[in-house]
Amino acid sequence: MNTTLFKTLVALVPGCVLFFGSVLLFSRGKTLGSFLQLLGAGCLLIVVLTHFCEALHLFPWMHWGDERSVGHYLDLASAVLGLTLFPVGYLFHALFEQ
């Protein structure tokens, strides 16, 4: 088994937990904090899925792993958005809701 694929499958578990937890939180109360958490968790799941596609060599036209490629910028933008939106949503939820 490819090491990148193994790491991706391991990262898929917490990514799915974050995403489905955010879906449950958003379905209980549609607030700004829960929406930002859901959006951030979705972006983090996109990061995991881009690495999955890279490991299996899916969509070769995206040139996974190459600098200045579509796949690289998709991965980078999703990681930055996910690591920004999820904590901000959590903070909003903790401070302003409940």
mmCIF file of the C-alpha atoms, coordinates in Angstrom:
data_MODEL
# 
_entry.id   MODEL 
# 
loop_
_atom_site.group_PDB 
_atom_site.id 
_atom_site.type_symbol 
_atom_site.label_atom_id 
_atom_site.label_alt_id 
_atom_site.label_comp_id 
_atom_site.label_asym_id 
_atom_site.label_entity_id 
_atom_site.label_seq_id 
_atom_site.pdbx_PDB_ins_code 
_atom_site.Cartn_x 
_atom_site.Cartn_y 
_atom_site.Cartn_z 
_atom_site.occupancy 
_atom_site.B_iso_or_equiv 
_atom_site.pdbx_formal_charge 
_atom_site.auth_seq_id 
_atom_site.auth_comp_id 
_atom_site.auth_asym_id 
_atom_site.auth_atom_id 
_atom_site.pdbx_PDB_model_num 
ATOM 1  C CA . MET A 1 1  ? 0.000   0.000  0.000   1.00 0.00 ? 1  MET A CA 1 
ATOM 2  C CA . ASN A 1 2  ? 1.178   3.480  -0.852  1.00 0.00 ? 2  ASN A CA 1 
ATOM 3  C CA . THR A 1 3  ? 2.220   5.479  2.239   1.00 0.00 ? 3  THR A CA 1 
ATOM 4  C CA . THR A 1 4  ? 0.392   8.573  0.989   1.00 0.00 ? 4  THR A CA 1 
ATOM 5  C CA . LEU A 1 5  ? -2.775  6.530  0.599   1.00 0.00 ? 5  LEU A CA 1 
ATOM 6  C CA . PHE A 1 6  ? -2.395  5.061  4.090   1.00 0.00 ? 6  PHE A CA 1 
ATOM 7  C CA . LYS A 1 7  ? -1.874  8.493  5.669   1.00 0.00 ? 7  LYS A CA 1 
ATOM 8  C CA . THR A 1 8  ? -4.873  9.806  3.765   1.00 0.00 ? 8  THR A CA 1 
ATOM 9  C CA . LEU A 1 9  ? -7.113  6.981  4.925   1.00 0.00 ? 9  LEU A CA 1 
ATOM 10 C CA . VAL A 1 10 ? -5.995  7.605  8.515   1.00 0.00 ? 10 VAL A CA 1 
ATOM 11 C CA . ALA A 1 11 ? -6.727  11.338 8.146   1.00 0.00 ? 11 ALA A CA 1 
ATOM 12 C CA . LEU A 1 12 ? -10.122 10.561 6.627   1.00 0.00 ? 12 LEU A CA 1 
ATOM 13 C CA . VAL A 1 13 ? -11.466 9.329  9.977   1.00 0.00 ? 13 VAL A CA 1 
ATOM 14 C CA . PRO A 1 14 ? -11.059 12.576 11.979  1.00 0.00 ? 14 PRO A CA 1 
ATOM 15 C CA . GLY A 1 15 ? -12.025 14.600 8.902   1.00 0.00 ? 15 GLY A CA 1 
ATOM 16 C CA . CYS A 1 16 ? -15.323 12.749 8.615   1.00 0.00 ? 16 CYS A CA 1 
ATOM 17 C CA . VAL A 1 17 ? -15.924 13.023 12.358  1.00 0.00 ? 17 VAL A CA 1 
ATOM 18 C CA . LEU A 1 18 ? -15.415 16.807 12.218  1.00 0.00 ? 18 LEU A CA 1 
ATOM 19 C CA . PHE A 1 19 ? -17.624 17.147 9.164   1.00 0.00 ? 19 PHE A CA 1 
ATOM 20 C CA . PHE A 1 20 ? -20.528 15.034 10.404  1.00 0.00 ? 20 PHE A CA 1 
ATOM 21 C CA . GLY A 1 21 ? -20.322 16.613 13.854  1.00 0.00 ? 21 GLY A CA 1 
ATOM 22 C CA . SER A 1 22 ? -20.549 20.009 12.185  1.00 0.00 ? 22 SER A CA 1 
ATOM 23 C CA . VAL A 1 23 ? -23.524 18.841 10.127  1.00 0.00 ? 23 VAL A CA 1 
ATOM 24 C CA . LEU A 1 24 ? -25.303 17.770 13.322  1.00 0.00 ? 24 LEU A CA 1 
ATOM 25 C CA . LEU A 1 25 ? -24.505 21.061 15.049  1.00 0.00 ? 25 LEU A CA 1 
ATOM 26 C CA . PHE A 1 26 ? -25.737 23.032 12.035  1.00 0.00 ? 26 PHE A CA 1 
ATOM 27 C CA . SER A 1 27 ? -28.935 20.989 11.769  1.00 0.00 ? 27 SER A CA 1 
ATOM 28 C CA . ARG A 1 28 ? -29.760 21.693 15.443  1.00 0.00 ? 28 ARG A CA 1 
ATOM 29 C CA . GLY A 1 29 ? -29.333 25.429 15.140  1.00 0.00 ? 29 GLY A CA 1 
ATOM 30 C CA . LYS A 1 30 ? -28.539 27.364 12.000  1.00 0.00 ? 30 LYS A CA 1 
ATOM 31 C CA . THR A 1 31 ? -26.260 30.022 13.458  1.00 0.00 ? 31 THR A CA 1 
ATOM 32 C CA . LEU A 1 32 ? -23.206 31.828 12.132  1.00 0.00 ? 32 LEU A CA 1 
ATOM 33 C CA . GLY A 1 33 ? -20.846 29.833 14.352  1.00 0.00 ? 33 GLY A CA 1 
ATOM 34 C CA . SER A 1 34 ? -22.216 26.455 13.283  1.00 0.00 ? 34 SER A CA 1 
ATOM 35 C CA . PHE A 1 35 ? -22.169 27.523 9.630   1.00 0.00 ? 35 PHE A CA 1 
ATOM 36 C CA . LEU A 1 36 ? -18.517 28.590 9.824   1.00 0.00 ? 36 LEU A CA 1 
ATOM 37 C CA . GLN A 1 37 ? -17.638 25.310 11.512  1.00 0.00 ? 37 GLN A CA 1 
ATOM 38 C CA . LEU A 1 38 ? -19.435 23.368 8.791   1.00 0.00 ? 38 LEU A CA 1 
ATOM 39 C CA . LEU A 1 39 ? -17.694 25.322 6.054   1.00 0.00 ? 39 LEU A CA 1 
ATOM 40 C CA . GLY A 1 40 ? -14.289 24.876 7.702   1.00 0.00 ? 40 GLY A CA 1 
ATOM 41 C CA . ALA A 1 41 ? -14.817 21.146 8.235   1.00 0.00 ? 41 ALA A CA 1 
ATOM 42 C CA . GLY A 1 42 ? -15.852 20.808 4.590   1.00 0.00 ? 42 GLY A CA 1 
ATOM 43 C CA . CYS A 1 43 ? -12.654 22.536 3.496   1.00 0.00 ? 43 CYS A CA 1 
ATOM 44 C CA . LEU A 1 44 ? -10.593 20.193 5.676   1.00 0.00 ? 44 LEU A CA 1 
ATOM 45 C CA . LEU A 1 45 ? -12.385 17.243 4.097   1.00 0.00 ? 45 LEU A CA 1 
ATOM 46 C CA . ILE A 1 46 ? -11.474 18.620 0.665   1.00 0.00 ? 46 ILE A CA 1 
ATOM 47 C CA . VAL A 1 47 ? -7.809  18.601 1.764   1.00 0.00 ? 47 VAL A CA 1 
ATOM 48 C CA . VAL A 1 48 ? -8.096  14.913 2.634   1.00 0.00 ? 48 VAL A CA 1 
ATOM 49 C CA . LEU A 1 49 ? -9.844  14.161 -0.659  1.00 0.00 ? 49 LEU A CA 1 
ATOM 50 C CA . THR A 1 50 ? -7.169  15.966 -2.688  1.00 0.00 ? 50 THR A CA 1 
ATOM 51 C CA . HIS A 1 51 ? -4.517  13.812 -1.048  1.00 0.00 ? 51 HIS A CA 1 
ATOM 52 C CA . PHE A 1 52 ? -6.637  10.748 -1.770  1.00 0.00 ? 52 PHE A CA 1 
ATOM 53 C CA . CYS A 1 53 ? -6.797  11.712 -5.448  1.00 0.00 ? 53 CYS A CA 1 
ATOM 54 C CA . GLU A 1 54 ? -3.054  12.348 -5.443  1.00 0.00 ? 54 GLU A CA 1 
ATOM 55 C CA . ALA A 1 55 ? -2.299  8.938  -3.927  1.00 0.00 ? 55 ALA A CA 1 
ATOM 56 C CA . LEU A 1 56 ? -4.451  7.104  -6.472  1.00 0.00 ? 56 LEU A CA 1 
ATOM 57 C CA . HIS A 1 57 ? -3.326  9.291  -9.397  1.00 0.00 ? 57 HIS A CA 1 
ATOM 58 C CA . LEU A 1 58 ? -6.896  10.349 -10.161 1.00 0.00 ? 58 LEU A CA 1 
ATOM 59 C CA . PHE A 1 59 ? -7.459  13.387 -12.369 1.00 0.00 ? 59 PHE A CA 1 
ATOM 60 C CA . PRO A 1 60 ? -3.889  13.550 -13.741 1.00 0.00 ? 60 PRO A CA 1 
ATOM 61 C CA . TRP A 1 61 ? -4.636  16.838 -15.517 1.00 0.00 ? 61 TRP A CA 1 
ATOM 62 C CA . MET A 1 62 ? -4.563  18.538 -12.083 1.00 0.00 ? 62 MET A CA 1 
ATOM 63 C CA . HIS A 1 63 ? -0.851  17.625 -11.676 1.00 0.00 ? 63 HIS A CA 1 
ATOM 64 C CA . TRP A 1 64 ? -1.161  16.624 -8.007  1.00 0.00 ? 64 TRP A CA 1 
ATOM 65 C CA . GLY A 1 65 ? 1.902   17.441 -5.921  1.00 0.00 ? 65 GLY A CA 1 
ATOM 66 C CA . ASP A 1 66 ? 3.467   19.824 -8.444  1.00 0.00 ? 66 ASP A CA 1 
ATOM 67 C CA . GLU A 1 67 ? 4.038   23.398 -7.401  1.00 0.00 ? 67 GLU A CA 1 
ATOM 68 C CA . ARG A 1 68 ? 1.971   25.983 -9.257  1.00 0.00 ? 68 ARG A CA 1 
ATOM 69 C CA . SER A 1 69 ? -0.619  23.423 -10.341 1.00 0.00 ? 69 SER A CA 1 
ATOM 70 C CA . VAL A 1 70 ? -4.374  23.429 -9.935  1.00 0.00 ? 70 VAL A CA 1 
ATOM 71 C CA . GLY A 1 71 ? -4.212  20.565 -7.441  1.00 0.00 ? 71 GLY A CA 1 
ATOM 72 C CA . HIS A 1 72 ? -1.623  22.342 -5.318  1.00 0.00 ? 72 HIS A CA 1 
ATOM 73 C CA . TYR A 1 73 ? -3.649  25.543 -5.098  1.00 0.00 ? 73 TYR A CA 1 
ATOM 74 C CA . LEU A 1 74 ? -6.875  23.646 -4.386  1.00 0.00 ? 74 LEU A CA 1 
ATOM 75 C CA . ASP A 1 75 ? -5.137  21.842 -1.532  1.00 0.00 ? 75 ASP A CA 1 
ATOM 76 C CA . LEU A 1 76 ? -3.517  25.019 -0.197  1.00 0.00 ? 76 LEU A CA 1 
ATOM 77 C CA . ALA A 1 77 ? -6.651  27.158 -0.359  1.00 0.00 ? 77 ALA A CA 1 
ATOM 78 C CA . SER A 1 78 ? -8.766  24.455 1.273   1.00 0.00 ? 78 SER A CA 1 
ATOM 79 C CA . ALA A 1 79 ? -6.236  23.996 4.077   1.00 0.00 ? 79 ALA A CA 1 
ATOM 80 C CA . VAL A 1 80 ? -6.010  27.722 4.784   1.00 0.00 ? 80 VAL A CA 1 
ATOM 81 C CA . LEU A 1 81 ? -9.793  28.160 4.741   1.00 0.00 ? 81 LEU A CA 1 
ATOM 82 C CA . GLY A 1 82 ? -10.393 25.059 6.840   1.00 0.00 ? 82 GLY A CA 1 
ATOM 83 C CA . LEU A 1 83 ? -7.796  25.962 9.457   1.00 0.00 ? 83 LEU A CA 1 
ATOM 84 C CA . THR A 1 84 ? -9.233  29.478 9.655   1.00 0.00 ? 84 THR A CA 1 
ATOM 85 C CA . LEU A 1 85 ? -12.994 28.964 9.443   1.00 0.00 ? 85 LEU A CA 1 
ATOM 86 C CA . PHE A 1 86 ? -13.365 25.964 11.741  1.00 0.00 ? 86 PHE A CA 1 
ATOM 87 C CA . PRO A 1 87 ? -11.692 27.551 14.806  1.00 0.00 ? 87 PRO A CA 1 
ATOM 88 C CA . VAL A 1 88 ? -13.420 30.897 14.199  1.00 0.00 ? 88 VAL A CA 1 
ATOM 89 C CA . GLY A 1 89 ? -16.769 29.109 14.007  1.00 0.00 ? 89 GLY A CA 1 
ATOM 90 C CA . TYR A 1 90 ? -15.977 27.204 17.178  1.00 0.00 ? 90 TYR A CA 1 
ATOM 91 C CA . LEU A 1 91 ? -15.049 30.445 18.919  1.00 0.00 ? 91 LEU A CA 1 
ATOM 92 C CA . PHE A 1 92 ? -18.269 32.147 17.773  1.00 0.00 ? 92 PHE A CA 1 
ATOM 93 C CA . HIS A 1 93 ? -20.283 29.167 18.921  1.00 0.00 ? 93 HIS A CA 1 
ATOM 94 C CA . ALA A 1 94 ? -18.579 29.125 22.321  1.00 0.00 ? 94 ALA A CA 1 
ATOM 95 C CA . LEU A 1 95 ? -18.848 32.860 22.958  1.00 0.00 ? 95 LEU A CA 1 
ATOM 96 C CA . PHE A 1 96 ? -22.137 33.980 21.451  1.00 0.00 ? 96 PHE A CA 1 
ATOM 97 C CA . GLU A 1 97 ? -24.426 30.959 21.346  1.00 0.00 ? 97 GLU A CA 1 
ATOM 98 C CA . GLN A 1 98 ? -26.032 28.966 24.128  1.00 0.00 ? 98 GLN A CA 1 
# 
